[in-house]
């Protein structure tokens, strides 16, 4: 005596990788249970800004020593666009300068004093940029 309906419901709920991958429970912490099988939970996340073309970007290249134990970091600020594009630009700069770094909170951090090199790389890539700060 088999219950095929229960087996198919179990398979669709627990063995379907698509629904398990989309199960972001932290974004739904205040959610009340819904009995509607077609219900799609929507979060109020802001959309990422569209990435401006390189010629329309106005980047500023800074040198920073604060809260870094006296170590110098080159910071690129003013990028307007998606996080993925920011990370790609950071990867390009790190590779061309031959140093480490990161893309955090809309800024690109490059380890060491590479302001001149970064400005040169960004200018050749078509970005509008100039040195700023100390």
N, C-alpha and C positions, 0 to 999 in steps of 0.2 A: 504494500500500500504506500504509494509515493505521492507526494504533494509537489507537483512540478511548478506550481505557482510560487510556492515558498522558496524552492531552490533557485528559480530564476530571479526572484527578488533579492535573495542573498547574494547571488553572483553579480547582479547589477550594482548592488550597494557596496560590496566589500572587495570584489575582484576587478572592478573597473579602475584602471590606473588613472584615467583622466580625472575622475571625481576625487580620488585620493590626493592627487597632485595639486588640485585647486582648493583643497581644504585648508584654508588659512584661518585657523580658529582664533588667533589672537586679534584679528581685525573684527571679529564678531562677538566679542566678549559680552556686550550688552544686549545681544540679540535674544529675542523670545522665540521659542519653537514655532515653526509654521507647518501646518498640515497640507499645504498646497504643494503637490509634487513638482509643479513647474516654477516654483518660487526661486528667484535669483537674487541673492543678497548683493546690494551695491553699497560700496563705501563712498564717502564724500572726499576722496583724495583729489587734490588739485592736479590738473594735467600738467605734464612737463612742457616747458616752453619750447617752441620750435627753434632749431639751431639756425642762427643767422649765417649768411654766407661769410666766408673769410674776409672779404673786402669791407663788410659792414661791421665787423667786430672791432671794438676799441679796447685793446688789452693794455694793462699796466704791469710792468715788471718791477718788483720790489725786492729789496734785500732785508732780511730779518734775522735778528739774533735773540729775540725775546723768548724766554722759557725754553731754551734749547741748550742749556749748559754752555753757553758761549759759542756754540757751533753756528755757522752761517747757513742760511737757507734762502734760495731764490724763490720768490712767490710770484705767480702769474695770476692776476685778478681781472675781473670784468668780462669773463666768458659768458655769453648768453646762449643757452641751448640745453640739449639733453645731457644727462649724466654719462651716457655711453660715448657721446662725441667728446666730452671733456676727458674721459678716461683714455680715449684714442689719441687725443692731442698730448696728454701727459706721457703716454707711452712713446710717442714720437720724440718728444723733448728729452726724455730719459735716455732713449737709445742714442740719439745724436750727441748728447753731452757725455754719455758713457758713465752715468751716475745713477743712484737710486732716487726715489721720490714717491709721490702719491698724489692722487686727485681727491681732495676732501672739501666738502661744503662749498662747492663752486670755485675753489682755488686749486691751482697746481703748485705743489711743493717740489722743488728740485734741490737735492742736497749739494751744498757748496755755493761759492760765489761764481755763478755762470750768467750774470745779467747780460753781458755783451754778446755771448754766444746765443743765448735764448732770444734776444731781440733780433739778431741776425737770422736765426732759423725761422722765427715767426714772420719776419719781413719777406723772406724768400718764399714762404708758403702763402703769401698774399694777405696776411693778417695786418690790421692796423694796430701798431703797438709802439710804446715808448717807455723809457725808464722813468720811474717815479720813486719818490721817497729817498731814503738814505741808502 
